[in-house]
Amino acid sequence: MINRATPAEVELAAESLDDINEVYRQLRGVPGIALTAVPSPPVPGEQGAALDVLMVALSSGAITAFLQIIQAVAESRGPKFSLKIRQGKNRLEVNADNVDEVLPVIRELLDKSLPKWQRQWPLLGPCRAGRRSHPRIPGTSSPG
């Protein structure tokens, strides 16, 4: 069967190499999350290139895990943590002080970027179909 799911995509960047590396370490290997590290050009005299941008593709089922990881990293790294998130023209910055307010906005952006059939649906309340939840079997009586 062909997987026709369209992932939500977002770019992550941080001023601190330690912050972006920690986010990368936490997200790596999570089902439904595909990561592409885009290195910055090498600095003369330094070995290798530093991670500049982290491209993240998320399945609809991985959005919650992504947000939980971002929150955990922000809280564990403390007040100096800062992560820039970009999706198209939308740009947000997450830090330890605003993580609780920004995460719902990120979820909304990610959910809106998915096709309608892939979006996270809110939990539905109890069935309102009537008293019977299954068809009546002939020859039996209905409950009172």
Buried (B, 14 or more C-beta within 10 A) or exposed (E): EEEEEBBBBBBBBBEEEEBBBBBBEBBEEBEBBBBEBEEEEEEEEEEEEEBBBBEBBBBBEBBEBBBEBBBEBBEEBEEEBBBBBBBEEBEBEBBBEBBEEBBEBBBEBBBEBBEEEBBEEEEEEEEEEEEEEEEEEEEEEEEE
